[in-house]
Amino acid sequence: MLIAIERVLDKGEVGVFRARLDGCAWQDGAATAGGLARSQKTNQQLAEDDPVGVALGEDILRRIGANPLFVSAALPNKIYPPRFNRYAGGGAYGAHVDSALMRAPRGELMLRSDLSATLFLSEPDEYDGGELEIEGPFGVQSVKLPAGDMILYPASSLHRVTPVTRGARVASFFWIESFVGDEGQRTLLFDLDQAIQGVTPLAKAGDENLLKLTGVYHNLVRRWAVT
């Protein structure tokens, strides 16, 4: 399941993020890749302890924590602190699968990566290439969203970033451990929750069928969630 979440940041907020990131010291991103992926990764990243990156990452966490669509889709239990990368001058990241288990900076948090997230911080017309290509049961889906929008997708999927041949692609990326680790179960819960939200404005107060549907949703969460 791929979920695009619009306007996590508005255009003014994107501008503030970019201005702060432009003054940072970018490092070779290959240093953080695993053995198989290292040769496929030619980008730049901020250090995990970069103070600007840490502050902006905390801002992102506050925003997505209050975003109903993100919460509905991810059912987040733990979130890896957001990081930042930059692709330019042919930079790319070849096909890879994200590590299943990740330890956050300073060993404060260990999580299972159920979902991956990319928050775009460059407008599509600022750069050529740089599409996030995600392989799934219906083929390859190419993602290149407006600045401020975010894509949420299974961390288990094979995915890549195509070479950036003009301009620069700047983004934030992070991973989520969901209370519901099974993707199929999580997708069913998301569809049910979105349907409930869609019919709620149309139903009368105290509608019995709506109450029953809401009960089914929460009881399925109880059955499937692992804390």
N, C-alpha and C positions, 0 to 999 in steps of 0.2 A: 504493500500500500504506500503510495506516494501522496503526501499532503502538502500543498503549497499554502503557506500562511502569509497573508498580505499585511503590509504596513506594520511590521514589528517595530520598525523605525520610520518616522516620516522623513521627508527630504531634508528638512533643516537639521534633524538629528543625525542623518547620514553625513551631512557636511561637517558637523562637529566631530563625529567619529573619525572621518577621513583626515581632517586637519590635525588631530592629535596623533593618528597613526603615521602620518607623513613625517613627523619629527622623530620617529622611533628608529632604533638600530635593528634592521632586519638581518636574520641569520640564515645560513644554509639549511633548508628544510630537510634535506636528506639525512641529517644527523639524527632525526627523530624517527626515521622509518625502520621497520624490521628488516631482517637480512634479505628476504626475497624482494621486498618493495624498494629497498634503498636505491637500486640501480634504475628504478622506474620514476623516481621522484626528483624533479628539478624545479624547485620553487623556493620561496623564502618564507620564514616564519618568525614571529616574535618569540623570544624566550618565555618559558612558562612563568618566570618570576618578574617579567618586565612590568614595572608599576603601572604604566599606561594600559597595557593589556589586561592586567588584573582588574583595574578599576572599570574599564569598559566591559569586561566579562561579567562583572557583578551587576552592572546596569542591564545587560542582556538578560541575566537570570531573573531580575526583578520583573522585567517586562513579560517574559514568556510565562512566568509563574502566575501572572494575572491575565493571561490570554486564554479564553475559554476553548478555542479551537485546538490550541496546543495541548491543553490539559486533557481534553476529550480524546485526542488522537494518541497521546503518549502515555497517559496515566502514569506520570513520572514518579519514580521512587528515589532515584539518585541521578544527578546530572554532573558530568565531567565539566570542570570549569572551562568556559569558552576560550578558545585560542584564535589566533589570527594568522592568515597566510596571504601571500602575494605571488601572482604568476605574471611574468613579463619576459620579453626577449626569447620566445620559444619555450618558456617554462611549461611543464606538463606533469601529470602524475598518471602513470600507466595503470592498467587493470590490476586491481587488488581487492582484497576483502579486509575489512577492519578487524583488529585483534578482538577476540571474544571477551577477554578479561583485561581490564585496565586499572592501573594504580595512578591516582591523581597526584599532582605535585606535593612533595614533602610527605608522601605516604599517608595523607589524611583520609583518603577515601579509596576503596576498592569497589569496582562495579563491573557488571556484565553489560556489554554493549548490545542492547536490543535495537536501538534506533540511532541513526546518524542524522545530523542536522547541519545545513549550510545556510548561513545568513549572508546574502549578497550585499556588498558595500560599494560596488561599481555598477554604473548603468550599462546596459547591454551595448549601447553604441560607443562606449568608451574603449572597447577592446574587441579584437577579432579572435575567434577561437574561444577557448576557455569554457566550453560547455561541460557540464557535469553529466556524464552518460552513465545510466544505471540499468543494468541488465535484470530483467524480471521474466515472469512466465509468459508475457505477451511481447517479448522482444526488448530491444534497447530503447529507453526513453531518454531524450536529450533535454536538459534543463538549463535555462539561462534566464534568470528572473530579474526584474527591476531592483534597483538598489533599495534596501529596506525590507525586501521580502525574503522569506525563508522556505526551504524545502526540507521536509522530514521524510526519511526513507529507511528501509530495513538495513541495519548494519551488516547483516549476513549477505547482502547482495554484492555481486561483482560490479565494481564501478571504477570510473576513471575521469580525469580532467584532461580535455584535449589541449594541444599546444596553443599558447597565446602568441599570436604573430604580430599583433599591434596593440599598443597601449598596455594597461595593467589591470588585472583582475584581483581585486582585494575582497576578502571575505572573512567571516568568522565561522568556526566549525567546532562542533562538540558532539558528545554522545550521551545517550540516556538509557538508564536501566529502568524498565517499566515494572510496575507492580504485576502486570500480566505479561509474562515472558513469551508466551506463544503468540506468534503473529496472527494466525487465523482467529484465535479467540479475541485478540485485541481488535482486529478488524470488525468482527461481529459486534463487539461492544460499541465501537465507534459509530457504526451504521445505525445501531439501535438508539444510541444517545442523540445522534443528529436527527433521526426521525422524531423522537420525542420532543426535541426542541422545536422542530418544524411544526408539529401539530398543536403544541401547547397554546400559542396565541389564538388558535381557532376553537379551542375547547372551552366549555363552560367551567367556572370555578367548581372544583370538587368532582370533576368528571370521573366516573368510576373506571372506565376503560383506560384513561390516561394514568390514573393511579396504579392500576394493575401493570401497565407497561413499565412505569417507573419502578415498581417493585421488582419486576422481572430483571430489569437492568441491574439494580443494586444487588439482587441475590446472585446473579451471574458473576458480578465482580467479587462477591464474597466467596463464591465457589472457586474462582480461578486465580484470585490474587494471592501472591506470595509476599510476605513481609519479612 
